[in-house]
């Protein structure tokens, strides 16, 4: 899939999502941070976030939510690695 086509499809999905009425949920307490990721990994995370938002039919895409879900799914392994 070409990058131009991928961006066009992403724009269509985001436009559809932002056009839907959003119900705000209170944000969990957190911290703002910056991380360095390879561009292909970031693009994958963005596409997953867009697909999740489209599947839910509301809200906006959240890469942070995708990363949070991945960490929670592997929390036990990560905690074991720290010990």
N, C-alpha and C positions, 0 to 999 in steps of 0.2 A: 504494500500500500504506500503510495507516495505521501510525502510529508504534507504537500499542499492539500491533498484529498483528506488526509487525517485531520488537519486543522479545520477544513471546511465542515467536516462531519462534527467535530468537536464544537464548533461555533453553533451549529444547528441544535445540538443537544443542550448546550448551555443556554441558548436563547429560549428554548422550550422550557427549561427548568426555571429560568428567571421570570418567565411570563406567568408561571403558576403562582398562586398565592402561597406565601411562605408563612409557616407558623414557627415562631421563635421559641426555642427551648432554652432554658437557662444554661449558660455555659458552665461546665465544670471548672473548678479552680485549676489554673495551669500556669505555665511559664512560657514566654515567647523566647525562642532560640533560633539559631541558624545552624544548618548542617550542610556539608558539601556532599553532593551525590553526583554520580555520573549522569549525563543528560538522558541516556536511554532508560535508566532506572526512574528518574523523575518523570519522564514521559509516561512510563508504564503506571506509576502511582497516580498521575493525573487522569489517565484513561480509566483506571479502576474507580477513582472517585467520581468521575462523570457518569460512568455506567451505574454505580450505586445510587447516585442522586436521581438519575433517570428512572431506574427501577422503582425507587420509592415514590417518584412522581411529585416530589416537592423538595424544598431546600436547595442548598447550593453545594457543589462539589467540594469535598474536604479531604485534601491529601493528609492532613493531620489525623483525621478520623481513621483513614486507612492504615497509617503507621501505628496508631494506638491499638487498633484491632489486631494487627500483626504481633505487636509486643505482648498484648494480653494473651493471645493464643499460644505464644512461646515463652510466657513468663517463667514457668517452672525451669525450662532449660537455661534461660538466661540467669536466673538466680543460682542455679547449680554451678554455672560457669564462674560466677563471682566468688563462690565459697572456696 
